[in-house]
Amino acid sequence: MQQIKIFKGIENDLNGLEAEVNGWLTQTGVEVISIFGNIAPQTSGGEAKSGGLSRSDFAPSDLLLVVHYRVPQV
């Protein structure tokens, strides 16, 4: 049976999102069909320069990853 799993995170915590996805993959042992994602920039007033991958006037972006997978047959 094919299913999806949705993960969300923020741009300045890429390592955390990566660890969450890799941990879930290891724990479940599912067969990945595909992984796709999206990054959605957030706007903010002048104090957001600290958090994203770049030092800009924008707050860290939201990240969305969707894992399309197949549950192994037993």
PDB file of N, CA, C and O in Angstrom:
ATOM      1  N   MET A   1       0.839  -1.168   0.000  1.00  0.00           N
ATOM      2  CA  MET A   1       0.000   0.000   0.000  1.00  0.00           C
ATOM      3  C   MET A   1       0.892   1.242   0.000  1.00  0.00           C
ATOM      4  O   MET A   1       1.856   1.312   0.762  1.00  0.00           O
ATOM      5  N   GLN A   2       0.578   2.210  -0.843  1.00  0.00           N
ATOM      6  CA  GLN A   2       1.328   3.458  -0.901  1.00  0.00           C
ATOM      7  C   GLN A   2       0.711   4.490   0.038  1.00  0.00           C
ATOM      8  O   GLN A   2      -0.511   4.585   0.159  1.00  0.00           O
ATOM      9  N   GLN A   3       1.573   5.260   0.698  1.00  0.00           N
ATOM     10  CA  GLN A   3       1.127   6.285   1.628  1.00  0.00           C
ATOM     11  C   GLN A   3       2.079   7.468   1.545  1.00  0.00           C
ATOM     12  O   GLN A   3       3.098   7.413   0.855  1.00  0.00           O
ATOM     13  N   ILE A   4       1.733   8.552   2.264  1.00  0.00           N
ATOM     14  CA  ILE A   4       2.628   9.699   2.363  1.00  0.00           C
ATOM     15  C   ILE A   4       2.845  10.043   3.830  1.00  0.00           C
ATOM     16  O   ILE A   4       2.014   9.744   4.688  1.00  0.00           O
ATOM     17  N   LYS A   5       3.971  10.672   4.093  1.00  0.00           N
ATOM     18  CA  LYS A   5       4.302  11.212   5.408  1.00  0.00           C
ATOM     19  C   LYS A   5       4.783  12.632   5.172  1.00  0.00           C
ATOM     20  O   LYS A   5       5.650  12.865   4.330  1.00  0.00           O
ATOM     21  N   ILE A   6       4.221  13.589   5.915  1.00  0.00           N
ATOM     22  CA  ILE A   6       4.560  14.994   5.753  1.00  0.00           C
ATOM     23  C   ILE A   6       5.404  15.454   6.938  1.00  0.00           C
ATOM     24  O   ILE A   6       5.057  15.219   8.096  1.00  0.00           O
ATOM     25  N   PHE A   7       6.508  16.108   6.627  1.00  0.00           N
ATOM     26  CA  PHE A   7       7.390  16.684   7.637  1.00  0.00           C
ATOM     27  C   PHE A   7       7.448  18.185   7.396  1.00  0.00           C
ATOM     28  O   PHE A   7       7.453  18.638   6.252  1.00  0.00           O
ATOM     29  N   LYS A   8       7.491  18.955   8.480  1.00  0.00           N
ATOM     30  CA  LYS A   8       7.663  20.394   8.315  1.00  0.00           C
ATOM     31  C   LYS A   8       8.738  20.885   9.263  1.00  0.00           C
ATOM     32  O   LYS A   8       8.942  20.329  10.342  1.00  0.00           O
ATOM     33  N   GLY A   9       9.415  21.928   8.845  1.00  0.00           N
ATOM     34  CA  GLY A   9      10.478  22.494   9.657  1.00  0.00           C
ATOM     35  C   GLY A   9      10.727  23.922   9.251  1.00  0.00           C
ATOM     36  O   GLY A   9       9.954  24.510   8.494  1.00  0.00           O
ATOM     37  N   ILE A  10      11.817  24.484   9.759  1.00  0.00           N
ATOM     38  CA  ILE A  10      12.194  25.835   9.371  1.00  0.00           C
ATOM     39  C   ILE A  10      13.632  25.838   8.877  1.00  0.00           C
ATOM     40  O   ILE A  10      14.440  24.984   9.241  1.00  0.00           O
ATOM     41  N   GLU A  11      13.920  26.800   8.055  1.00  0.00           N
ATOM     42  CA  GLU A  11      15.193  26.894   7.351  1.00  0.00           C
ATOM     43  C   GLU A  11      16.406  26.879   8.280  1.00  0.00           C
ATOM     44  O   GLU A  11      17.438  26.303   7.934  1.00  0.00           O
ATOM     45  N   ASN A  12      16.298  27.490   9.430  1.00  0.00           N
ATOM     46  CA  ASN A  12      17.475  27.559  10.301  1.00  0.00           C
ATOM     47  C   ASN A  12      17.644  26.316  11.170  1.00  0.00           C
ATOM     48  O   ASN A  12      18.517  26.295  12.037  1.00  0.00           O
ATOM     49  N   ASP A  13      16.828  25.276  10.959  1.00  0.00           N
ATOM     50  CA  ASP A  13      17.004  24.005  11.662  1.00  0.00           C
ATOM     51  C   ASP A  13      16.999  22.843  10.667  1.00  0.00           C
ATOM     52  O   ASP A  13      16.295  21.851  10.859  1.00  0.00           O
ATOM     53  N   LEU A  14      17.787  22.978   9.611  1.00  0.00           N
ATOM     54  CA  LEU A  14      17.853  21.918   8.607  1.00  0.00           C
ATOM     55  C   LEU A  14      18.360  20.605   9.190  1.00  0.00           C
ATOM     56  O   LEU A  14      17.874  19.534   8.826  1.00  0.00           O
ATOM     57  N   ASN A  15      19.331  20.682  10.091  1.00  0.00           N
ATOM     58  CA  ASN A  15      19.865  19.458  10.699  1.00  0.00           C
ATOM     59  C   ASN A  15      18.793  18.722  11.495  1.00  0.00           C
ATOM     60  O   ASN A  15      18.743  17.492  11.472  1.00  0.00           O
ATOM     61  N   GLY A  16      17.946  19.450  12.190  1.00  0.00           N
ATOM     62  CA  GLY A  16      16.868  18.830  12.957  1.00  0.00           C
ATOM     63  C   GLY A  16      15.858  18.130  12.061  1.00  0.00           C
ATOM     64  O   GLY A  16      15.421  17.018  12.358  1.00  0.00           O
ATOM     65  N   LEU A  17      15.486  18.789  10.955  1.00  0.00           N
ATOM     66  CA  LEU A  17      14.539  18.187  10.017  1.00  0.00           C
ATOM     67  C   LEU A  17      15.150  16.950   9.365  1.00  0.00           C
ATOM     68  O   LEU A  17      14.489  15.922   9.214  1.00  0.00           O
ATOM     69  N   GLU A  18      16.400  17.061   8.987  1.00  0.00           N
ATOM     70  CA  GLU A  18      17.099  15.922   8.381  1.00  0.00           C
ATOM     71  C   GLU A  18      17.151  14.740   9.354  1.00  0.00           C
ATOM     72  O   GLU A  18      16.899  13.600   8.961  1.00  0.00           O
ATOM     73  N   ALA A  19      17.472  15.008  10.605  1.00  0.00           N
ATOM     74  CA  ALA A  19      17.532  13.943  11.615  1.00  0.00           C
ATOM     75  C   ALA A  19      16.160  13.314  11.828  1.00  0.00           C
ATOM     76  O   ALA A  19      16.048  12.098  11.984  1.00  0.00           O
ATOM     77  N   GLU A  20      15.118  14.142  11.836  1.00  0.00           N
ATOM     78  CA  GLU A  20      13.759  13.615  12.015  1.00  0.00           C
ATOM     79  C   GLU A  20      13.361  12.688  10.872  1.00  0.00           C
ATOM     80  O   GLU A  20      12.829  11.602  11.103  1.00  0.00           O
ATOM     81  N   VAL A  21      13.621  13.120   9.637  1.00  0.00           N
ATOM     82  CA  VAL A  21      13.263  12.302   8.472  1.00  0.00           C
ATOM     83  C   VAL A  21      14.088  11.027   8.444  1.00  0.00           C
ATOM     84  O   VAL A  21      13.537   9.943   8.253  1.00  0.00           O
ATOM     85  N   ASN A  22      15.404  11.134   8.632  1.00  0.00           N
ATOM     86  CA  ASN A  22      16.253   9.945   8.613  1.00  0.00           C
ATOM     87  C   ASN A  22      15.910   8.980   9.744  1.00  0.00           C
ATOM     88  O   ASN A  22      15.943   7.765   9.552  1.00  0.00           O
ATOM     89  N   GLY A  23      15.584   9.506  10.910  1.00  0.00           N
ATOM     90  CA  GLY A  23      15.176   8.653  12.028  1.00  0.00           C
ATOM     91  C   GLY A  23      13.899   7.896  11.724  1.00  0.00           C
ATOM     92  O   GLY A  23      13.791   6.705  12.014  1.00  0.00           O
ATOM     93  N   TRP A  24      12.933   8.588  11.140  1.00  0.00           N
ATOM     94  CA  TRP A  24      11.667   7.944  10.787  1.00  0.00           C
ATOM     95  C   TRP A  24      11.891   6.858   9.735  1.00  0.00           C
ATOM     96  O   TRP A  24      11.322   5.770   9.828  1.00  0.00           O
ATOM     97  N   LEU A  25      12.725   7.158   8.729  1.00  0.00           N
ATOM     98  CA  LEU A  25      13.011   6.164   7.686  1.00  0.00           C
ATOM     99  C   LEU A  25      13.680   4.923   8.274  1.00  0.00           C
ATOM    100  O   LEU A  25      13.333   3.796   7.921  1.00  0.00           O
ATOM    101  N   THR A  26      14.632   5.138   9.164  1.00  0.00           N
ATOM    102  CA  THR A  26      15.338   4.022   9.794  1.00  0.00           C
ATOM    103  C   THR A  26      14.394   3.204  10.669  1.00  0.00           C
ATOM    104  O   THR A  26      14.410   1.974  10.634  1.00  0.00           O
ATOM    105  N   GLN A  27      13.583   3.889  11.442  1.00  0.00           N
ATOM    106  CA  GLN A  27      12.674   3.217  12.385  1.00  0.00           C
ATOM    107  C   GLN A  27      11.602   2.404  11.670  1.00  0.00           C
ATOM    108  O   GLN A  27      11.271   1.299  12.100  1.00  0.00           O
ATOM    109  N   THR A  28      11.058   2.943  10.583  1.00  0.00           N
ATOM    110  CA  THR A  28       9.942   2.272   9.923  1.00  0.00           C
ATOM    111  C   THR A  28      10.364   1.255   8.879  1.00  0.00           C
ATOM    112  O   THR A  28       9.650   0.284   8.632  1.00  0.00           O
ATOM    113  N   GLY A  29      11.533   1.474   8.256  1.00  0.00           N
ATOM    114  CA  GLY A  29      11.991   0.559   7.220  1.00  0.00           C
ATOM    115  C   GLY A  29      11.138   0.567   5.968  1.00  0.00           C
ATOM    116  O   GLY A  29      11.088  -0.432   5.251  1.00  0.00           O
ATOM    117  N   VAL A  30      10.460   1.684   5.687  1.00  0.00           N
ATOM    118  CA  VAL A  30       9.602   1.762   4.509  1.00  0.00           C
ATOM    119  C   VAL A  30      10.434   1.835   3.233  1.00  0.00           C
ATOM    120  O   VAL A  30      11.620   2.162   3.269  1.00  0.00           O
ATOM    121  N   GLU A  31       9.803   1.530   2.115  1.00  0.00           N
ATOM    122  CA  GLU A  31      10.426   1.663   0.803  1.00  0.00           C
ATOM    123  C   GLU A  31      10.026   3.019   0.236  1.00  0.00           C
ATOM    124  O   GLU A  31       8.853   3.247  -0.059  1.00  0.00           O
ATOM    125  N   VAL A  32      10.984   3.914   0.082  1.00  0.00           N
ATOM    126  CA  VAL A  32      10.702   5.260  -0.416  1.00  0.00           C
ATOM    127  C   VAL A  32      10.487   5.221  -1.921  1.00  0.00           C
ATOM    128  O   VAL A  32      11.301   4.676  -2.666  1.00  0.00           O
ATOM    129  N   ILE A  33       9.390   5.801  -2.349  1.00  0.00           N
ATOM    130  CA  ILE A  33       9.108   5.941  -3.782  1.00  0.00           C
ATOM    131  C   ILE A  33       9.644   7.275  -4.270  1.00  0.00           C
ATOM    132  O   ILE A  33      10.299   7.343  -5.310  1.00  0.00           O
ATOM    133  N   SER A  34       9.367   8.338  -3.521  1.00  0.00           N
ATOM    134  CA  SER A  34       9.901   9.656  -3.864  1.00  0.00           C
ATOM    135  C   SER A  34       9.830  10.581  -2.650  1.00  0.00           C
ATOM    136  O   SER A  34       9.065  10.354  -1.712  1.00  0.00           O
ATOM    137  N   ILE A  35      10.637  11.611  -2.697  1.00  0.00           N
ATOM    138  CA  ILE A  35      10.607  12.660  -1.683  1.00  0.00           C
ATOM    139  C   ILE A  35      10.612  13.988  -2.436  1.00  0.00           C
ATOM    140  O   ILE A  35      11.431  14.210  -3.328  1.00  0.00           O
ATOM    141  N   PHE A  36       9.689  14.858  -2.063  1.00  0.00           N
ATOM    142  CA  PHE A  36       9.686  16.192  -2.663  1.00  0.00           C
ATOM    143  C   PHE A  36       9.386  17.206  -1.587  1.00  0.00           C
ATOM    144  O   PHE A  36       8.895  16.861  -0.512  1.00  0.00           O
ATOM    145  N   GLY A  37       9.683  18.454  -1.878  1.00  0.00           N
ATOM    146  CA  GLY A  37       9.506  19.461  -0.856  1.00  0.00           C
ATOM    147  C   GLY A  37       9.283  20.845  -1.421  1.00  0.00           C
ATOM    148  O   GLY A  37       9.257  21.063  -2.633  1.00  0.00           O
ATOM    149  N   ASN A  38       9.125  21.775  -0.489  1.00  0.00           N
ATOM    150  CA  ASN A  38       8.883  23.159  -0.833  1.00  0.00           C
ATOM    151  C   ASN A  38       9.476  24.044   0.250  1.00  0.00           C
ATOM    152  O   ASN A  38       9.525  23.668   1.421  1.00  0.00           O
ATOM    153  N   ILE A  39       9.921  25.215  -0.153  1.00  0.00           N
ATOM    154  CA  ILE A  39      10.389  26.206   0.796  1.00  0.00           C
ATOM    155  C   ILE A  39       9.526  27.452   0.590  1.00  0.00           C
ATOM    156  O   ILE A  39       9.368  27.927  -0.535  1.00  0.00           O
ATOM    157  N   ALA A  40       8.974  27.972   1.678  1.00  0.00           N
ATOM    158  CA  ALA A  40       8.077  29.127   1.607  1.00  0.00           C
ATOM    159  C   ALA A  40       8.661  30.271   2.416  1.00  0.00           C
ATOM    160  O   ALA A  40       8.652  30.226   3.646  1.00  0.00           O
ATOM    161  N   PRO A  41       9.164  31.290   1.748  1.00  0.00           N
ATOM    162  CA  PRO A  41       9.762  32.413   2.459  1.00  0.00           C
ATOM    163  C   PRO A  41       8.741  33.144   3.331  1.00  0.00           C
ATOM    164  O   PRO A  41       7.568  33.265   2.980  1.00  0.00           O
ATOM    165  N   GLN A  42       9.217  33.619   4.462  1.00  0.00           N
ATOM    166  CA  GLN A  42       8.387  34.381   5.386  1.00  0.00           C
ATOM    167  C   GLN A  42       8.869  35.821   5.374  1.00  0.00           C
ATOM    168  O   GLN A  42      10.071  36.077   5.304  1.00  0.00           O
ATOM    169  N   THR A  43       7.959  36.741   5.441  1.00  0.00           N
ATOM    170  CA  THR A  43       8.352  38.144   5.492  1.00  0.00           C
ATOM    171  C   THR A  43       8.274  38.637   6.918  1.00  0.00           C
ATOM    172  O   THR A  43       7.484  38.149   7.727  1.00  0.00           O
ATOM    173  N   SER A  44       9.114  39.621   7.209  1.00  0.00           N
ATOM    174  CA  SER A  44       9.184  40.131   8.563  1.00  0.00           C
ATOM    175  C   SER A  44       9.753  41.540   8.529  1.00  0.00           C
ATOM    176  O   SER A  44      10.409  41.934   7.565  1.00  0.00           O
ATOM    177  N   GLY A  45       9.498  42.283   9.577  1.00  0.00           N
ATOM    178  CA  GLY A  45      10.103  43.597   9.717  1.00  0.00           C
ATOM    179  C   GLY A  45      11.576  43.449  10.059  1.00  0.00           C
ATOM    180  O   GLY A  45      12.006  42.320  10.295  1.00  0.00           O
ATOM    181  N   GLY A  46      12.349  44.461  10.101  1.00  0.00           N
ATOM    182  CA  GLY A  46      13.783  44.502  10.160  1.00  0.00           C
ATOM    183  C   GLY A  46      14.580  43.617  11.085  1.00  0.00           C
ATOM    184  O   GLY A  46      15.804  43.618  10.949  1.00  0.00           O
ATOM    185  N   GLU A  47      14.022  42.859  12.015  1.00  0.00           N
ATOM    186  CA  GLU A  47      14.829  42.138  12.989  1.00  0.00           C
ATOM    187  C   GLU A  47      15.117  40.688  12.623  1.00  0.00           C
ATOM    188  O   GLU A  47      15.613  39.953  13.477  1.00  0.00           O
ATOM    189  N   ALA A  48      14.847  40.246  11.442  1.00  0.00           N
ATOM    190  CA  ALA A  48      14.946  38.828  11.085  1.00  0.00           C
ATOM    191  C   ALA A  48      16.288  38.425  10.500  1.00  0.00           C
ATOM    192  O   ALA A  48      16.391  37.323   9.962  1.00  0.00           O
ATOM    193  N   LYS A  49      17.301  39.235  10.572  1.00  0.00           N
ATOM    194  CA  LYS A  49      18.566  38.960   9.883  1.00  0.00           C
ATOM    195  C   LYS A  49      19.340  37.776  10.431  1.00  0.00           C
ATOM    196  O   LYS A  49      20.337  37.383   9.825  1.00  0.00           O
ATOM    197  N   SER A  50      18.941  37.201  11.519  1.00  0.00           N
ATOM    198  CA  SER A  50      19.781  36.205  12.170  1.00  0.00           C
ATOM    199  C   SER A  50      19.519  34.760  11.796  1.00  0.00           C
ATOM    200  O   SER A  50      20.386  33.922  12.042  1.00  0.00           O
ATOM    201  N   GLY A  51      18.372  34.415  11.214  1.00  0.00           N
ATOM    202  CA  GLY A  51      18.034  33.012  11.247  1.00  0.00           C
ATOM    203  C   GLY A  51      18.130  32.164  10.022  1.00  0.00           C
ATOM    204  O   GLY A  51      18.216  30.945  10.169  1.00  0.00           O
ATOM    205  N   GLY A  52      18.124  32.691   8.820  1.00  0.00           N
ATOM    206  CA  GLY A  52      18.049  31.835   7.651  1.00  0.00           C
ATOM    207  C   GLY A  52      19.401  31.370   7.162  1.00  0.00           C
ATOM    208  O   GLY A  52      20.423  31.578   7.815  1.00  0.00           O
ATOM    209  N   LEU A  53      19.391  30.737   6.001  1.00  0.00           N
ATOM    210  CA  LEU A  53      20.638  30.297   5.388  1.00  0.00           C
ATOM    211  C   LEU A  53      21.466  31.494   4.951  1.00  0.00           C
ATOM    212  O   LEU A  53      22.695  31.437   4.921  1.00  0.00           O
ATOM    213  N   SER A  54      20.793  32.557   4.619  1.00  0.00           N
ATOM    214  CA  SER A  54      21.488  33.795   4.266  1.00  0.00           C
ATOM    215  C   SER A  54      21.147  34.847   5.313  1.00  0.00           C
ATOM    216  O   SER A  54      20.177  34.706   6.057  1.00  0.00           O
ATOM    217  N   ARG A  55      21.928  35.866   5.361  1.00  0.00           N
ATOM    218  CA  ARG A  55      21.685  36.959   6.300  1.00  0.00           C
ATOM    219  C   ARG A  55      20.895  38.046   5.579  1.00  0.00           C
ATOM    220  O   ARG A  55      21.477  38.992   5.049  1.00  0.00           O
ATOM    221  N   SER A  56      19.579  37.910   5.558  1.00  0.00           N
ATOM    222  CA  SER A  56      18.747  38.858   4.837  1.00  0.00           C
ATOM    223  C   SER A  56      17.742  39.498   5.790  1.00  0.00           C
ATOM    224  O   SER A  56      17.742  39.232   6.992  1.00  0.00           O
ATOM    225  N   ASP A  57      16.904  40.329   5.236  1.00  0.00           N
ATOM    226  CA  ASP A  57      15.868  40.992   6.028  1.00  0.00           C
ATOM    227  C   ASP A  57      14.647  40.101   6.222  1.00  0.00           C
ATOM    228  O   ASP A  57      13.624  40.573   6.718  1.00  0.00           O
ATOM    229  N   PHE A  58      14.723  38.850   5.851  1.00  0.00           N
ATOM    230  CA  PHE A  58      13.573  37.964   5.928  1.00  0.00           C
ATOM    231  C   PHE A  58      13.761  36.909   7.013  1.00  0.00           C
ATOM    232  O   PHE A  58      14.875  36.462   7.285  1.00  0.00           O
ATOM    233  N   ALA A  59      12.659  36.530   7.617  1.00  0.00           N
ATOM    234  CA  ALA A  59      12.690  35.475   8.627  1.00  0.00           C
ATOM    235  C   ALA A  59      13.012  34.138   7.968  1.00  0.00           C
ATOM    236  O   ALA A  59      12.842  33.994   6.757  1.00  0.00           O
ATOM    237  N   PRO A  60      13.479  33.148   8.752  1.00  0.00           N
ATOM    238  CA  PRO A  60      13.749  31.821   8.189  1.00  0.00           C
ATOM    239  C   PRO A  60      12.503  31.259   7.502  1.00  0.00           C
ATOM    240  O   PRO A  60      11.388  31.407   8.001  1.00  0.00           O
ATOM    241  N   SER A  61      12.704  30.624   6.369  1.00  0.00           N
ATOM    242  CA  SER A  61      11.600  30.080   5.586  1.00  0.00           C
ATOM    243  C   SER A  61      11.064  28.795   6.190  1.00  0.00           C
ATOM    244  O   SER A  61      11.779  28.062   6.874  1.00  0.00           O
ATOM    245  N   ASP A  62       9.792  28.536   5.923  1.00  0.00           N
ATOM    246  CA  ASP A  62       9.180  27.256   6.292  1.00  0.00           C
ATOM    247  C   ASP A  62       9.569  26.216   5.257  1.00  0.00           C
ATOM    248  O   ASP A  62       9.634  26.511   4.064  1.00  0.00           O
ATOM    249  N   LEU A  63       9.827  25.001   5.714  1.00  0.00           N
ATOM    250  CA  LEU A  63      10.164  23.894   4.825  1.00  0.00           C
ATOM    251  C   LEU A  63       9.104  22.812   4.947  1.00  0.00           C
ATOM    252  O   LEU A  63       8.594  22.546   6.035  1.00  0.00           O
ATOM    253  N   LEU A  64       8.782  22.199   3.837  1.00  0.00           N
ATOM    254  CA  LEU A  64       7.836  21.098   3.805  1.00  0.00           C
ATOM    255  C   LEU A  64       8.463  19.973   3.000  1.00  0.00           C
ATOM    256  O   LEU A  64       8.904  20.188   1.871  1.00  0.00           O
ATOM    257  N   LEU A  65       8.505  18.770   3.572  1.00  0.00           N
ATOM    258  CA  LEU A  65       8.977  17.587   2.857  1.00  0.00           C
ATOM    259  C   LEU A  65       7.867  16.548   2.878  1.00  0.00           C
ATOM    260  O   LEU A  65       7.253  16.294   3.914  1.00  0.00           O
ATOM    261  N   VAL A  66       7.623  15.958   1.731  1.00  0.00           N
ATOM    262  CA  VAL A  66       6.625  14.889   1.635  1.00  0.00           C
ATOM    263  C   VAL A  66       7.340  13.633   1.169  1.00  0.00           C
ATOM    264  O   VAL A  66       8.006  13.628   0.134  1.00  0.00           O
ATOM    265  N   VAL A  67       7.193  12.577   1.941  1.00  0.00           N
ATOM    266  CA  VAL A  67       7.775  11.282   1.599  1.00  0.00           C
ATOM    267  C   VAL A  67       6.646  10.394   1.095  1.00  0.00           C
ATOM    268  O   VAL A  67       5.698  10.106   1.826  1.00  0.00           O
ATOM    269  N   HIS A  68       6.752   9.965  -0.149  1.00  0.00           N
ATOM    270  CA  HIS A  68       5.811   9.022  -0.748  1.00  0.00           C
ATOM    271  C   HIS A  68       6.459   7.649  -0.618  1.00  0.00           C
ATOM    272  O   HIS A  68       7.550   7.421  -1.141  1.00  0.00           O
ATOM    273  N   TYR A  69       5.794   6.742   0.075  1.00  0.00           N
ATOM    274  CA  TYR A  69       6.433   5.473   0.399  1.00  0.00           C
ATOM    275  C   TYR A  69       5.472   4.299   0.267  1.00  0.00           C
ATOM    276  O   TYR A  69       4.258   4.461   0.146  1.00  0.00           O
ATOM    277  N   ARG A  70       6.061   3.129   0.294  1.00  0.00           N
ATOM    278  CA  ARG A  70       5.306   1.872   0.240  1.00  0.00           C
ATOM    279  C   ARG A  70       5.623   1.112   1.508  1.00  0.00           C
ATOM    280  O   ARG A  70       6.781   0.986   1.906  1.00  0.00           O
ATOM    281  N   VAL A  71       4.566   0.603   2.139  1.00  0.00           N
ATOM    282  CA  VAL A  71       4.731  -0.217   3.336  1.00  0.00           C
ATOM    283  C   VAL A  71       5.133  -1.623   2.882  1.00  0.00           C
ATOM    284  O   VAL A  71       4.460  -2.213   2.035  1.00  0.00           O
ATOM    285  N   PRO A  72       6.217  -2.163   3.433  1.00  0.00           N
ATOM    286  CA  PRO A  72       6.664  -3.507   3.039  1.00  0.00           C
ATOM    287  C   PRO A  72       5.582  -4.562   3.334  1.00  0.00           C
ATOM    288  O   PRO A  72       4.931  -4.530   4.378  1.00  0.00           O
ATOM    289  N   GLN A  73       5.416  -5.474   2.405  1.00  0.00           N
ATOM    290  CA  GLN A  73       4.477  -6.575   2.607  1.00  0.00           C
ATOM    291  C   GLN A  73       5.116  -7.647   3.476  1.00  0.00           C
ATOM    292  O   GLN A  73       6.282  -7.997   3.293  1.00  0.00           O
ATOM    293  N   VAL A  74       4.353  -8.156   4.407  1.00  0.00           N
ATOM    294  CA  VAL A  74       4.869  -9.197   5.302  1.00  0.00           C
ATOM    295  C   VAL A  74       4.393 -10.556   4.838  1.00  0.00           C
ATOM    296  O   VAL A  74       4.718 -11.569   5.458  1.00  0.00           O
TER     297      VAL A  74
END
